Amino acid sequence: MTTDTHASLQRTSTQVPVSGGKQLTVEPGSPWPSAYRGSKYSIISTQNHGDVVQWSHMGDIRAVTHMPDGLQKALRDLGKRDGHGSFKVTASSEILTKVPAESYDQTMESPVNRGHVPVYVGTLDGDFDFSEFTNNPVKASNGEISVWAGLPFDHGETWIACNDDVLRWNWQDYYFESAFDHPEIVAAYKDLRPVGGRLYINEHGHIWGNVDRDEVPTHRQDDIAQAFNDWQRSASPAEQRLVNRRLQRTESKSVENGLLPVNIGHLSQFDDGLVPKPIVEDKTYFNDTSMEPND
């Protein structure tokens, strides 16, 4: 549990690119017109700390921290019972949540009017992190890579560096291109994993992805080995547990040692700092995602 996050909810509008080359201004409390994405957290009630923000994976690994000021009240006002339940934080620090359609008064303006409606809550401002590890490591100015020792599951927006070198956001069978081009992000990832694949961008702007150490190109093998050795020497027990769990969960017959989570860099280091933002071209996505409660 952190001592003080100094984080708060800012009830400010945000700009969202949509199909047709348009951009919408979305106000807090309004339906979210784009992909429901980001790092997943939940507000829960605990015996020792009261109401807190929790991150968890499959119920067996957890971390908690203080909640941003104003967030619980905003979720309660939107129809989340007692202000509890899950929310997501995008790479632009936008806070999103889902509200039961029967509890939400703006379904007429929403892409969906049944199930659970995605809603924009506001933006996250300030230091939002955990005490035993950090999701906001100091970025290396010399471009060195390192092991990603922050949250390794349900953390960050899920993007795909595709075979055609385009960055696409992914959920189930849906793939939506970013409104912007990101050749440098794709190239940086494929320099470590030529086949491409999933990478993740968190609310602090850090980009991390999974690397098969046996398939790393020859010219980067020493860099990966050095990053892994540095992590083994300096990682805290909490960081070791997280990375080892990621390695265990990604083991397979073809990847016996699991996929190593690697910090690729920070958004500010690539493509003029442009934050990827998906454009939803297939409107059936909204119906499908509304059926996932995400409470």
N, C-alpha and C positions, 0 to 999 in steps of 0.2 A: 504494500500500500504506500503510495507516495505521500509526502508530507503536505505538499501544496502544488497544484498544477498551474495555478494562475490562468486557467482557461475559462472562456466564457462563450456563450452563444450570442452572436451578433445578428440582430433582426434586420439584415440588409438584403436588398434584391441581388439577383445574379443574372448573367447573360448566358443563354443556352442556345447553341446552334441546332437547327432543325432542318429537315429536308427542304429542297428548293432554294438553298443558299440563303435562307433566312436566319434571323437570330431573335429569340424571344427574351423579353425581360420578365423574370419570374419573381414574384413577391413572396415573402415568408407566409406559409399557410396555404399557398396555392398548389394545385396539382403539378406533379413533376412530369414534364413532357419528353423526357429522354430516358436513356438506359438507367435502370436502378442498380447502382454500382457503388463500390468502395469498400473500405475496411469495415468489418461488422463488429459491433459492440452491443451490449445490452445493459439496461438499467435494472438492477435487481435489489432486493432487500436482504441484508445479511444480519446475523445475530451480533457479530462483533463490531461492525462498522456502519450499520444502518444502510441507507440506500447508496449504492456505489455503481460505477461503470465496470462491467466485467467483459473480459475477452475469454473465450473458451473454445476448445476443440474436442468434439465428440464426448464432452462431459468429463474427460479424465485429466485434462490439463487446463489450468485456469490462471488468470491474473486479474487483479482488481486495482482500480484507481479512483480518485475523487472525480465526481462528475463536473462538467463545465457549468458555471453559474448560469441559471436561467433555462437550462435545457429541460429539466424534469417538468417544470411548469408549462413550458411550451408543448411538450408531448401530451401532458394532461389536458391542456386546452384543445388539442387537436382530436382528443377522443381516446387516447391510450390510457387504459385503466390505471389509476394512481401514478401516472407518468412513468410506468414500467414498460418494458418491452425493448425490442431491438431498434437500432438505427444504423445508418451507414455514413461514412465520411469519404467523400470523393478526393481525387488528387488536387482539386481546387478548394479543398476544405469546406465544401458544401455538405450540410447535414441533411440526410434524407431519412424518411421513415415511411412505414405503411400503416394506413388507418382503415379499419373495417368500413366498407362503403355505407353501411347503415348508420354509422356514427359520424359521417363526414358530410358537411353541408355544401360542398362545391363539386359534387359529382357531375353536374351538368357541364362543367368546364373541363372535366377530366377525360383522358383518353379511354378510361374504363369507368363503369358505374356499378360494378358488382365486385364481389370478392374483397380484395384489399387494395386500396388506392395508394399509389406512391405520392408522397407529399414533400415539398421543399420546406424545411424548417428554418434555415438560416445558415450562417457560416461559423466555423470554429475559429476562435481567435485565442492566441496565447499558447502556453506550454502544456500540451496534453501528452503525457507519457507515463511510463511505469517505473517503479523504483529499482527492480532487480535487473533490468535491461533497458535498452533504449531503441525506439523506432526512429530516432532522429540522430543518427551518428554524424560526427563531423566528416564532411566529404573531403576526400583526398584531393589536394590541389594539383598533384602531379599525375592524376589519372590512374593511380594504382587501384587494383581491385582488392576486395576483402570478402570474407565470409559474412553473409547476412545473418546477424545474431539476434535480430528482433523477432517479432511474431512471425511464425512460418506458415500459418494456416489462416484462411479467411481474412487475409490482411492485404490491402491494396486492391486497386482495380485490376481485373484480369484482362490482359491484352495478349494478342498472338502476333509474333513476328512471322509473317507468312512467306510461302515460297516465292511469291512475286514481289517480296520486299516491301509490302504494304503492312501497316500496323492496323489490326482490327480488334475491336473489343468483342469478347466472347461470353455468351451464356447459353448453356445447352447447345442447341443446333443453330443458334443465331450468331452471325458475325457482322458487325457494323464497323465501317471504316471511320477513322477519325476525320474531323472537319479539316484537319491540317496534314501536311506531309511531315513524316518523321524519319527520314533516311538515316540520320546519324544514330538514333536509338536502335533501329533495326540492325545497322552495321555493327554497332558495339556489341550487341548480343550475339549476332552470328559470328563474330570474331572468336567467341568462346564456344558457341554451339552452332556450327554451320547449318544444321537442319532447321534452325529456328525453333519456335515453340512458344510456350506461355512465359510471359514475364508480368511483373506486378509493380504498380506505381502507388505509393501510399500518400497519405494526407500531408506528409512533410516534403514530398517531391522526390523521395528516393525510389530508385528503380532496382528491383532485384529479380533474379530468375534462377532456374535450376540447371545445373551443369553436370553432365556425365564426364567424370574425370578421365575415363578411358577413351573418350572420343574428342577430347580437347585438341585442337590443332597443335602441331609440334611447336610452333613459335610462341604459344601461350602456356605450354605445359609447366614451365618453370614458374610462371606467375601464379598459376593455380596452386601448385605445390607450396610455394612460399606463403600464399594467403592462408592455406589450410594449416601450415605449421605455425604461423603467427597466431592464428585463432586458438590452436591447441595450447599454446604457451600462456595466452593472456585471458582467455574466456573465463567468465565467472561460472559458478556451478549452474545458475539459472540459464545462462546462455548455452552451456554445454547440453543441458537437458533438451532445450528447444531444438538445437541443430541436430542432435542425435535422434530425436523423435522424427524430424523431417527425413533424415537418411533412412531410418527404419521404414517409414511409411512409403517411401519411393523405391524400395528394393523390388527387384523383379528378376526373372531368369536372364534377361538381357542386360540388366543393370544391377549386378550383385552387391555393389557397395552403396547403392542408393544415389540419388541426385543431390549434389551439394548446392545449398542455397548461396548464391553469390550476389554481393552488392555491385551492380553494374555501374552506378554513378547517380548523379542528381540531375533533375530536369534542367536546371540552370546551365548544365554543361553541354546540352545537346539542342540542335535545331532552334537556336535563338531563344531557348527557354519556353517554347510553346508547350502548353499542357494538352495532351491528347483529349479530345472530346468526341464521343461517338455520335453519329447521326443515325437515328432509327428510321430505316427505309421500309421495313416490313411492319405494318401496324398490328399484325396478329401477335407480335411480341407482347404488346401491352395486355392483351387478353390472357396470354399464357402466364405471364409473370404475376398477374393479379390473383391467380389461383394458388400461389405460394404465400402462405400467411405471413411469414417473416415477423412474427410477433415478438 
